[in-house]
Amino acid sequence: MSQPHDDGPFFHGTKADLRDGDLLTAGYRSNYRPEVVMNHIYFTALRDGAGLAAELAAGDGEPRVYAVEPTGPFEDDPNVTDKKFPGNPTRSYRSTAPLRVIGEVTDWTRLTPEALSAWKERLGAILADERGEIIN
């Protein structure tokens, strides 16, 4: 796992109610393909990118964005970088090491109901397409 050239700050979007100091770890089901148990924990350097992930996260809780710090090495997320798209425009990363929650962030942009519906439709189409496989 190679360390990308991004110093953050970093964010994680979820519907979980977390506290400062909590550790986020790999080993949970994917929000996008629930049959897949993830080998990595994902995060981004874009606050609103984490907000999008929070809005799309599985569960019934309120979408939340947390500032996080990696506790170990991390790499570009191959699901949105050179393996599928050039570069890393979403500044998305993943790690097998935990992320430490620094605090909740509240100044992120919420999706409109129409935008959230459109994203869910896109994800539904991706799930039906074999090219939507998660690189785990």
C-alpha positions in Angstrom: 0.0 0.0 0.0 1.5 3.3 -1.1 1.0 6.6 0.6 -0.7 9.1 -1.8 0.3 12.7 -1.8 -2.6 14.2 0.1 -2.3 15.6 3.6 -6.0 16.1 4.1 -7.9 17.0 6.1 -9.9 13.8 5.6 -13.6 13.0 6.0 -15.8 9.9 6.3 -19.5 9.9 5.6 -21.8 7.5 7.5 -25.2 7.2 9.2 -23.5 5.9 12.4 -23.5 8.1 15.5 -19.8 8.3 16.5 -17.8 10.0 19.2 -14.4 11.7 19.1 -11.7 9.0 19.4 -13.8 6.2 17.9 -12.1 4.0 15.4 -13.6 3.2 12.1 -12.5 -0.2 10.8 -12.8 -2.4 7.7 -14.9 -5.6 7.8 -18.4 -4.2 7.2 -20.7 -4.7 4.3 -20.5 -2.3 1.4 -23.1 0.4 1.2 -23.2 -0.2 -2.6 -23.0 -3.9 -2.8 -24.3 -5.4 0.6 -23.1 -8.9 -0.4 -19.5 -7.7 -0.2 -17.7 -7.4 3.1 -15.1 -4.6 2.7 -11.4 -5.2 3.3 -10.8 -1.4 3.6 -12.2 1.6 5.3 -12.9 4.5 2.8 -12.5 8.2 3.2 -12.0 11.4 1.2 -10.4 14.8 1.4 -13.6 16.4 0.1 -16.1 17.3 2.8 -19.1 17.2 0.4 -17.8 13.9 -1.1 -18.1 12.4 2.4 -21.5 14.0 2.6 -22.6 12.2 -0.5 -21.3 8.9 1.0 -23.3 9.7 4.2 -26.5 10.4 2.2 -26.1 7.1 0.4 -25.0 5.0 3.3 -27.0 2.0 4.4 -29.2 2.3 7.5 -31.9 4.6 8.8 -29.8 7.0 10.8 -29.2 10.7 10.1 -26.3 11.2 7.5 -23.2 12.4 9.3 -19.8 13.6 8.2 -16.7 13.1 10.5 -13.2 14.5 10.3 -10.9 11.5 10.5 -7.2 10.7 10.6 -5.7 7.6 9.2 -3.8 5.5 11.7 -1.7 3.7 9.1 -0.8 3.7 5.4 -3.5 4.4 2.8 -3.8 4.3 -0.9 -5.9 5.9 -3.7 -9.3 4.2 -3.9 -9.0 2.1 -7.1 -12.8 2.1 -7.5 -12.7 5.8 -8.5 -9.1 6.3 -9.7 -6.9 4.9 -12.5 -8.5 1.5 -12.4 -11.8 3.1 -13.6 -11.2 6.8 -14.0 -8.0 8.8 -14.7 -6.3 10.4 -11.6 -8.1 10.8 -8.3 -10.5 13.7 -8.9 -12.6 12.7 -5.9 -9.5 12.6 -3.6 -10.8 9.3 -2.4 -8.7 6.9 -0.4 -8.8 3.6 1.5 -6.9 1.8 4.2 -6.8 -1.5 6.0 -5.8 0.4 9.2 -8.5 2.1 11.2 -9.5 5.8 10.9 -9.7 7.8 14.1 -12.7 10.1 14.4 -11.6 13.7 15.2 -15.0 15.2 15.3 -18.3 15.7 13.5 -18.4 18.2 10.7 -21.7 20.0 10.1 -20.9 22.4 7.3 -21.3 20.1 4.4 -23.8 20.4 1.5 -26.9 18.2 1.8 -28.3 16.8 -1.4 -31.8 17.9 -2.5 -34.4 15.1 -2.5 -34.2 15.1 -6.3 -30.4 14.8 -6.4 -30.5 12.0 -3.8 -33.1 10.1 -5.9 -31.0 10.5 -9.0 -27.9 9.1 -7.2 -29.9 6.1 -6.0 -31.1 5.5 -9.5 -27.5 5.6 -10.8 -26.4 3.2 -8.1 -29.2 0.9 -9.0 -28.1 0.9 -12.6 -24.5 0.2 -11.5 -25.6 -2.7 -9.4 -27.3 -4.3 -12.4 -24.1 -3.9 -14.5 -21.2 -6.3 -14.0 -18.8 -3.4 -14.6 -20.0 -2.0 -11.3 -17.8 -4.6 -9.4 -16.1 -3.3 -6.3 -12.3 -3.6 -6.3 -11.9 -5.0 -2.8 
